[in-house]
């Protein structure tokens, strides 16, 4: 018991001073060689320390801090002036309390302890010399490097059958860990090596850093080109924050929305895909504006009247000249002339001023001016007279600012009489001029 107290004090100091972490799975197998000290417990026994050797053990780390193994020890024990040859063999389970270069642990097991006095006994394992033994103890490994460690432990061994001695067993020895291997010979054990088949660096857990950018190849999207950590080891030649590997325009600063390319005209089509990069256009037209032949704001592809300026509401065609049509269809659309005359009076001119205003309101509209005559006179004379009447109307409108190209004339002579030409009032109604719809403006 005198040795147990300082040992337990040492272990307690280990817990207090060194809580650093280390892996025991790096080299799962451990073999240990040392010396053991036996201290008998109980009444009527010598409680002195008995030194012996060897103490051997073999264990295997199985994970989560647990190891399993076997141990064997020899010693010479003196008790009441009797020399006893001591031997023990056990199976044990060990649990690491922390991880680190100083590794305290608890262990428990079950086995056999033998105290032989040299006298012949009956049987291969005489029960008076060999007893089943339950074990519980504590220990620590002090690692010198990844493989070697100094091992100390103490355990209480209680005999189950009661025919030999309960005792303390203290062991001091040297442990060697092995079994992990290092396939790529980079000095990092395979179990710790993230890249076990490629020689690497310890600071990167066995992985290389081919481009020397401080980012190991296993985390580097561009392992052969030096880059930044923010871009997972890739370079950014144009400094737009988009790695060259993802940048469709690596040498021109752009935006993420454009896959690293600029959009010079701001039309939503990246310059590398824009057929007209300096002119804003339509995505569906490769970044170019659509053709608009008549300049009315409606592209030709959507313009029902691509060569005639119109409105968006009317699909690129001019708005229907509703008021002009209403006038043409009204009773006011009539200029009456005296017999054999093509002269315009003030009331005629007032009517034509209404026509002039309507033509100004609908600048794309054109009209046909129709002249007529009564049945007085010959057919030839009446045809020429109807033509002069239509021309008089045209000349007045032209003099008042209407483009002559918008005004067509036609004379019908006496071919389209109105009213009863056998009467004075009927012939008066036939001496007329009127306007009609022009085919050019979709108005007959």
KANORLIN-V621370 format. One line per field, one symbol per residue. ss: DSSP state (A for helix, B for strand, O for the rest). phi: phi as a letter, one per 20 degrees, with the letter a starting at -180 (. if undefined). A space follows every 50 residues. Layout:
ss=???
phi=???
This chain:
ss=OAAAAAAAAAAAAAAAAOOOOOOOOOOOBBBBBBBBBBBBBOOOOOOOBB BBBBBBBBBBBBBOOBBBBBBBBBBBBBBOOBBBBBBBBBBBBBBBOOOO OBBBBBBBBBBBBBBBOOOOOOOOOOOOOBBBBBBBBBBBBBBOOOOBBB BBBBBBBBBOOOOOOBBBBBBBBBBBBBOOOOOOOOOOOOOOOOOOOOOO BAAAOOBOOOOOOOOOAAAOOOOOOOOBOOOOOBOOOOOOOOOAAAOOOO OOOOOAAAOOOOOOOOOOOOAAAOOOOOOOOBAAAOOBOOOOOOOOOOOA AAOOOOOOOOOOOOOOOOOOOAAAAAAAOOOOOOBBOOOOOOOOOAAAAA AAAAAAAAAAAOOOOOBBBBBOOOOOOOAAAAAAAAAAAAAAAAAAAAAO OOOAAABBBBBOOOOOOOOOOOOAAAAAAAOBBBBBBOAAAOOO
phi=.fffffffffffffffecefebeeefcfeccccadccdcfcoelcfefed ebaedcbcccfdolneccacbbbcacddblmdededbbbbdcddcffbcr fdcfbdbbabacccddenefcenfcgffddcfcecbabbbddfebfddbe dcbbbeddffendcdfbecdccaddcebofnbgeldndggfdefcfdcgb dffdlneecgemendfgfddfcfdcfbdffdlndecfemendggfdefcf dcfbcffdlndecgemendfgfdefcfecfbdgfdmndfffcgemendfg fdefcfdcfbcffdlneffgfgfffffgeeffeadedfglccedefffff fffffgfffffdfeeccddddcbeefnffffffffffffffffffffffd nefgfecdcbddldfcfcmefedffffffeebbbdcfeffdmcg
